[in-house]
Amino acid sequence: VQLYQNTPTSGGSSGNPGYPIDAPAAPTGLLPINCESVNVTSYGGSAQDVTSIKWILDNGQTLYVAGNGWKKIDFAYNIIDSTVLEFDFRSAAEGEVHGIGFDIDDIVTPDTFFQVFGTQAWGQYIVDDYEYADGVDGWVHYSIPVGSYFTGVTSYLTFGMDNDISLPISESYFANVAVYNTAPPVDVSDPPTADTDLEIIDFDTADLTDYDPSQQGNGVTAIEYGGTTLHLAGNTWQKVALPHNVNPYTILEFDYFGKVEGEVTGIGFDTNNDFDPDNDDAKFFQIDGTQTYGIQDFATYTTGDGWTHYQIPVGQFYTGYSAYLLFANDHDIPGANSEVYYANVSLYDDIPSDFTSTYNSQYGYGLVDAAAAVADVLGTDVPAQPYYGQSGQLALNTINAPEAWAAGVTGQGVVVAIIDTGVNINHTDLDGNIWINTGEIAGDGIDNDGNGYIDDVNGYNFVNDNADVADTNGHGTLVSGIVAAENNGNGAIGVAYDALIMPVRVLDGFGGGDFYSVLDGIYYAVDNGADVINLSLTFNGGHPYLQTALQYAQDRGVVVVMASGNDGDSEPLYPAQYATSTGIAVGGITSSGYLTSWTNRAGSATKDYVVVPGNDIYTTSLGGGFATVGASSFATPLVSGVAALLKAANPSLSATQIESLITQNANPYEVFL
């Protein structure tokens, strides 16, 4: 686009106005304002911003103003003695006043304006008499020590292109505009050598991504020193996928170098990609910055300290599941120039040498760890995996189910009997994982396989003594999805998403049932090929017949997983009380690792009792949809799913071996009272 037909005789007479010329590269280390990311608006009202043309060029690097007009951007900044304004300027058509200034309102003032060009003298500070020939393609670089002229708080950065004539043809290019505070030069040395005993993050191979779009500005991210060091400049937050159950023994260790101070730098933890300043502050450790955010116990760094080593006992401040490690370089100003380095970052649990995994009357053997148990069966390490799914999948991540999946263990070939209210076998997230009795012909009224039950193609209904396993309550469908909802990209996903569900209905539409129906259900499941039985039900008292049924299952290699109850008592209800000798009992914890108020504790008598998340569990619901649920009924199928994974990893394992694998690989130090 050519704006003018003539070449002006004043000022930059060698230039050709109206023809954009690429701006020079910004000086090394300078982080200029991106004009595309700020709102460039009129300044001084219609009396000043009269007939201007505004372009943003060079991908936001350059602001072009032509004619007679003044522009501004929001720019809250505290100008101090060391503040510098730096920019490149070009013009091929001289007007009356060209320059940049600062202001606190929308009224044009000369008091804080720096003029660089023009036929009139206006402004407190006339920095230079610009000449086109002084620069390459007319570009001349300016570095103005603003703090030497004035100090104080400003609200706007202003751009003046004044030419009060009827047909103004003047123009100004402002490029690589930056405002910053100088400090004595800080040279970055090589980071210290990491302790060889530590497993540090390799940023070259780590899952490193931007954290929360709202926290991204003009930031630049670089990985240096062979992947050991994360270098952040400008305004940016980054995250590394590093799932961890933060517990009282968790340590965060790293080396830090601050080159240019910003507002907030430090490392934090989160379960998602959304910055929540009101809640995430309790999981963020500030190291440096002009503003205060998060935990302040380690915010002692001063620019010039050089490389400083930190060893933060995270578990003394915060516990619970974390999906990401966050690296902050926050500097929410145009032209942000904060610059920091994080090196030799390691997150680990420093378990005391005298720590032993013993039974505890509150939480039994601790939090189930599917990855550790599967690794024990396979005889190999199972690498940590990135956080799976969204916030609704916290339970799966807390028990490290995705690690087992990554090792190829998904429950394939295992049958889990859901002895409950029935199952919605037509649910789109369950229908591919419903057990089929291949020896039975549906609807012919004959017991084809001779097992004593007519037409039991998909299980049996002991409430109505028929083969209709439909769920009229919803409880059994919720439980089923937690065990084995399909991995089809739709809705929920089960712990053992390739296992088969055997529906055994023993409870009516109100959730009540007959004691003997439950016994019949257990014997039916064992005799018809179940590998795992889920009992998300309780009785107030025990009975020898019930104990005999559980022993029958165990003797035939079937793991029985039982809910501890929701009364907050010191002992589990039955049948979980029988976990002293048969089966495994399950309690619930919160997302922070504390025992829920409602879960029945393990009890004084040693039993196979473990805990898993008891709240916010996402699963299949009766009407074909999905629901988020909590209670011991829904903690229990998480463990049934883990039992199915172990059986799939080694089909020759006995019931007692599977129970032992689950309890002995549980983490007692990840449960809090």
N, C-alpha and C positions, 0 to 999 in steps of 0.2 A: 504494500500500500504506500503510495507516495502522497504525502500530505501537502507539499508545497511545490510551486512551479518556479520559484526563484531561490537563489542562494543568498542568505543575508550577508551584508558587508561587515558586520561587527562580530566580535568574538571569534567563534570557530569558523572562519570563512572558508577553511579548506574542507570542511565536512559537507555532507549532503543531507539536509534535514529530512526526517520522515523515513529514512531507511535504517531499520534496526541493525546494529552491529553486535555480534556476540560479546557478552561481557567477559572480561578476563577471569581466570580461575581465582577463587578466593585464596588468600594467603594461607600457607600451611598452618594448621591448628586453629584457624578462625572458623567459627560456626555461625554463619550469617542467618538473618531472618529469612524465612521462606515466605514470600509474599502471597503464595497460593494458600497458605495455611492460616493467614490472618485476614481480618476484615478491613479492607482499605475503604475508608469513607470520606465524605466531604468534611473540610475543616474551615471554620470561619464563617459558615453560612453562605447564602447566595451572594453576599456582597464581595466575598473573596473567591469562592469556588464558582467561577462565572461560566466560562466556555471551554472547560478543559476536556482533554481526551486522556484516558487512562488505559494503559496496557500493562499486563504482567507477562514478562518474557523470561526466556532461559529457565523454564521449569520452576519459576518462582524466585529465581536469583535476582531478577531486575524489575524495578518499578519504573515505568515510563509515563511522564506527565507532559502534555503539550497544551499550548494555548494560554489561557489565563485561569489558573486553578490551584487550589491548595488541598492537600490530602493529609489524612492522619490514620494511624493505627493505635489500638489500645496497647498501652505499654506502661504497666505499673512497675516502677523501678525506683530504688533509692540511690540517687547519685551521691557518691562519696568522693573523697579527694583523689582516689586512684581510678575513677571511672573514665573510660575511653570510648569515643565514638569513631568507628572506622567504616569507610565505604569507598567505592569507586564512582566517579562522576564523569558524565560525558554530555556534551551539547553541541549541536551544529547550528543552533539558532538562538541568539541571545535575547532575553527579555529584560525586564527591569530588575527582578530579584530571583535568584535561584539558591536553594540551600535546604538545610535540615535543622529542625529545632525540637524543643521539648515544651510541653505545656501541661497544665492541670485542668484546663477547661477548654471550651470551644471558641474562645475569643483570641484572635490572632494577636500575638505580642512579640515585640522585638527583643525583649529582655533575655530570652533563652534561645535565640535563633542564631545559627551559624551560616552566614552568607558565603558562597564560593564563586559567584558569578553574577553579572547583571550591570545594567547601565546606571542604576540608582544604588545608593548606599543605604541599606536598611538592615537593622539588626544590631544587637549589642556587640556582636563579634564578627568582623569581616576577616575570614580566615585566609583567603587567597584570591587573587584575580585570575580566574581560570583562563587558560589558553588551550585551544584545541590542539595546537601543534606540540604542546608539552607531553602529550601522551601517545601511546600506540593506538591508532584508530580513534584518537580523541579521548581515550580513557585516562583519567588522572586519579591517583589514589590519595586518599586523605586519612589521616589518623589524628583525631582531635582530642586532647586531654581535657575532657569536659569538666572534670573535677577541679581543674585549675581555674576555671571561670566561675562556677557556681556549684552548690551542692543542695541536696534536698530531694523530696519525693516528687516524682512526675507521674502523670497519668497517660500521656500520649507522646508518641514520636510523630513529628509533623514534617511534611515535605512541601516546600514552597516553590511554586512556579508562577510568579506574578508578572503580569504584562497588561496594564490597564489601558489598552488601546482598542480601537473598534475591530480590527482584524489581527489579533495576536497570532504570530507564527512561531513563537518561542517554544523550546522543548528542553526537557531534562531527563536524563537516565540516571537512576540511583541503583547501584548494584553492590552486592556483597556487604549489605548494611549489618553492622554488629555493634552492640553495646556490651561492654564487659568491664570488670574491675581487674586491674593489673596486680600482680604479686611478684615477689622475687622469683626468677626462673627456677623451676623444679625439674631436675633431670631424673628420668626414670631409669633405674638400674635394673639388671636382671633380677627376677624374683628369687627368693631363697630356694634351696633344694628341699624337696618334700621329704618327710620322714618315710623311709622305705617300708615301714610297717603299715603305713596308711594306704588305703585304696582311695585315690583321689579321682575326681571327676575329669574325664577326658572330654573337653568341650568340642573337640573335633568329631567325636562319635556320639556325644550326648544328644538327646532330643531337646535342642535349644531353640526356643521360639519367643516372639514378643509376648509380654504379659499384659493383658487388658488393653484394647485399642485406646481407651481414654487416657492411658499413661504413656502414650507414645507422642513424642514431639519431633525435634530435629535430630534425634539420636543416631549415632553410628556405633555399630557393634563389630568388634574384631576378636578373633581367637588367635592367640600368640603363644610363643615359647613351647611349641610342640604340643599344643592342646591343653597345657596346664593352666593357662591364664585367660581370663575373660576381660577384655578392654572395652569400657563403655565411655562414650563421649557425647556431650549434648544432653538431651532430655529423653531418657528411655528407661523402661523396666524390662528385664528379660526373665524367662523362667526355664528351668530344666526339669523334665519329668523324672522324679526320683521318689517313688512311693516308699513310705516309711511309717511304721507305727511308732510315733514319738513317745518315749517312756522315760521314767526317772533317770535312766542311765544313758540317754541319748546325748551325744556330743557333736557339736559343729565346730570344725577346725579349718582355718584358712589363713592366708596372708593377704594383706590389704595395702594398697598404695594409692593415696589421693594426690593427684597432680593439681587439679583446679577444683576448689570447693563449690558445690552446688547447694541445693536446699536440703535434700535428704539422701543419704547413701546408707546402704546396709543390706542385710540378707533376712528374708522372711520365709514363711511357710503358708501354703494354701491348698485347698482341695479342688479349686476350680480356677477359671481364667478371669474372674470378676473381682476387681478391687473393691473391698468394702471397708472404708476407712474407720467406721464405727466398731467393727468387730475384728478386722485383720491386724489392728495395732497390737493386740495381745500375742501375736505370733511373728512380730517383726522386730529385729534387733538393729537399731540404728548405730552406725559407726561414726558418721560425720555429717555436717551440714549446718546451714544457717537457720533452719527451722527445726522444730522438735516433732518427732512422730515415733510411736512405738515404744519399745523397751529401751530405757536410757542407760542401763548399767554399763554398756560398753561404748557409749558415744563420747569417747575421750580423744579421738584422733584429731590432730592438728596438721594442716597442710605444711609439709616440710619435715614431718616425722619420718618420711621414707617408708620402706617396707616394715609393716608391723604385724606380728603374729597374734591371732585370736584363737582361743579355745573356750567355746561357750557351752556351758552345761544346759542345753536347751530344755531338758526334761525338768529342770527346777523352775521353769517359767511357764511351760506349755506342754501338754500331753494330748495325744489323740492321733488320728490318722492324718497324714499329709500326703498329697499327690505331687506337689511341686516345691522346688526350692526357688525362691525369687531373689533376683539381683537388681537392686534399685540404684539408679543414677537420676534422681529427680531434680529438675531445674525448670520450673514452669514459667519461663520468661522467653520472649522473642530473642533469638540470638543466644540461646543457652549454651554455655561453654564448659560446664562441669566435666571433669575427666577423672576416671578412677580405674583401678585394676583389682581384680579378684583372682588369686592364684592358690593352687594346691588345696582345693576345696574338698573336704571329706566329711561325710555324715555317717556316724557309726554308734553302736551301743557298747559302752565300756562296762561290761558285766563284771562285777567283783569276782575274783578268783575263787572265793569261798561260797559263791552262790550255788545252790543246788535246787533242782526242780522237785520240790516236795509238795505233797498234798496240803491244801489250805482249806479250812472249814468254810471260807466265804466263797472262793472262786474255783475250788478244786485244783486242777492242774494248769488253769490259765486259758489264754486266748488261742483258739485253734489256728494253726498255720498250715494251710493246705500245701503250700510250696515246700516247706521243710519236710512234711510227711511224705509227699510224693518223691522228693529228692532222696529220702531215706530208702524208699522202695526201689527206685531206679539205680541207686548207688552212684549218683552223679549230681553235680550242682545244678540248680534250676535258677537261671538268671532272673533278676528283677525285671519287671515289665512296666511300661508307662501306665498311668491311670486309665482304667477301662471305663468307657461310657460317660454318663453325666452324673450329677450329684445323687440321683436315685440308685446308683450302683455302688454306693459307698461300702455296703456290707460285703460285696464280692471282693472289693479291693482290700478291705481290712483283713480278710482271711487269706489273702494272696491267691485267690482262685485263678486269676489270669496267668500267673506264673506256671501253674500246673497245665493249663491249656497250651501255653507256648511250648511245653515239653511234649505235647502230643497226647496228653491224658485228658479225656473229655467225658468219660463214663460209658464209652462205647461197649456194648455187650452186657451191660449190667441192668438188672431189673430191681426197681425200688417200689415196694408195696406201700401205698398211701392208705392206711387204715383210718378212715375218717368219715366224712359226710357224703362221700362220692366225689366224682370228678366230672367237670364239663369236658367230655372227650372230643367235642367238636370245636373247642377253642382253637383259633388259628395258630396260637403259639404252643399248643399241646398236641394237636391232632396227629402230628407225625411221630410223636414219642409215646403213644399209648400201646401198652403190651397187648399182644394178640395170642390167644390160645389156639395154636394151629391145629390142635386135635379136635376142635369143636366146630360144628356147623351151626351158624346163627339161625335161630328161629324155627328149627325143625322139631323142637320139643323133645329132643332125645339127648341123653348124656353120652355123646359120641366117644369121648375119651375115657369114660368110666371112672371119673374122679369123684363122682357122687353129686355133681352139680350140673344141672341142665342148662345148655346154651350159654355157658360162662365164657363167651368169646373174649371179653375185655375185663373180666373180673367177676365179682359176685356181690349181691346185696343181701346182707344178713338181717337187715331190718325187715324187709318184706319177703325174704326167702325167694328171690328171683335174680335174674341176670341183669336187671336194670341198675346200672351204676351211676345214673345221672345224679348230679349234685343239686339238691333243692335248698341248700343253706348257703353255700359259697365258701365255707371254711376249707373243705378239701381241695377246691380248685386253687385257692390262694396258696396252700401248702405245696401243691403239685408244681406250680410255676417256679417256686423257689428252688426246688430240687432239679427240675428238668425242663424248664421252658426252652423252646428251641432257639438255636443260634441262627435266626433267619433275618436279622436286621430290623425286626418289627417288635417294638414293645420291650418286654422283659427278656432276660436270659437266665437260665438256671445254672447252679454250681456245676452240675454234671449234665450239660445240655445235650449230650448224645445218649444218655441213659433212657430206659423205658419205664413208664409209670404203670403200675398194676393197681387199678382202683378197687378197693375193698370197702364197701359201705357198711359201717356198723353203727352210725349215728343218724338220727332222723333230721328232719328239716329245721328243728329247733336246736340242734346240737346236742340233744340228749341221747342216751343209748342204754342198752342192756349189757350187763357185765358178761354174760355168756356169749353175746354176739361178738364182743371184742376177742374173747378166747377163740371162738370159731374163726374169726378173721386172721388171727395169728397163725393158727394151724393151716388154714387155707393158703396163706401167702407162702409159708415154708414148703408145703407139699407141692405147690405149683410153680416153683422155680424162682421165687424172690431171693435176691442176694442181700438186700437191705430192707428193713421194715421201719417206717416212720410212724411213731405214736405221738401225735400232737394232741394228747388227751390225758386226763388225770382222774384218779379216784382218791377219795379221802382216806381209804384204808386198803390194806393189801389182802391177799388171799392165796393159800397154797396152790390153788389151781392156776392162778395167774403166774406165780413164780415157776411153776412146772412148764407152762407154755413158753415162757421166756428161755428157760433152760433147753427146751426142745429145739428152739430156733438156734441158740448158740451151738448146741451139739452138732447141728447140721450146717454150720458155717454161715448162718444168717446173722448179720449185725442188726440189733434192735436199738434205735435211737429214740429217747424219751424226753418229753418236756418236763421241766422241774416244777412248773406252776407259777402263778402270777400273784401270790399272796404276800410276797416280801418276807416269808417265814425263814427260819434258820435251817430248815430241812426241806428237801424236795417232797412233793406228793408222790403217791404211787401212780404208775409202776416205776417211776424214776428212782424211788428208794431202793429198788432191787439192783441198782447199778453197783452195789457192793460186790455182787458176784456175777451178774449177767447184764449185758447191754451197757449203754452209755447215756448219762443224764446231761441235760443242756440248760444253761442259764443265759441271761442276756446282759449286755453292757451298752452304755451310751456311745455316741460318736467320739466322745473324749476319753473313752476307756474305763469309765467308772461303772461299777455294778448298778443296774437300774434299780430304782426304789422298789419295783414290783417283783423282781425275780426272786424266787426261792433259792436260798443259798445252798452250798454243797452239803453242809452238815458235818457233824463231828466224826462219824464213821467214814473211813476211807472208801471212796467209790470212784468209778470212772466218771468224773464230772468235769465238763469244760464249759467255756463261755464263748459266745460270738455276739455280733451286733444284734440287739433286740428291738431296734427302732428303725424307721425309715427304710423298710425293705420293699423293693419294687417287685411286683409279681402280677400274675394273671388273675383276673376276677371273673365271677360267675357269668355276667352278661356278655362276655366276649371281649371286654376291655381290660384295663389294668388298674392296679391300686397300690398305694403305699401303706404298709401295715407295720404293726409292732405288737409283740407279746411273746411269751415263751413258745407258743404254738408255731410262731414263724421264725424264731431263732433255731428251733429243732431241725427243720428241713435243710438249713445251711449245713449242719453237721452230717445229716443223711447224705447230702450231696458230696461232701468230702469223703465219706465212707465209700460211696460209689466210685469216686475217682481212684481210691486206693485199690479197690477190687478190680477196676479196669486195668490199673498199672500192673497188677499181678493177680490173676484169677485164682491162684492156688492159696492165697492168704486165708487163714481161718478167721472166724469172727473175733476171737480174743487177740489175734495178731493185729487186726485192723484197729480194734479199740486201743491197744497199746501204742500203735503208731500215732494215733490221734492225740492221746494224752501225753505221751513222752516228747512229742514235738510241739506241744502247746507252750505258749510264752507267759509264764506267771508275772514277769516284770512289766507286761503291757496291760495289766489290769490294776485298777486303782480303787481304793476303798473310800 
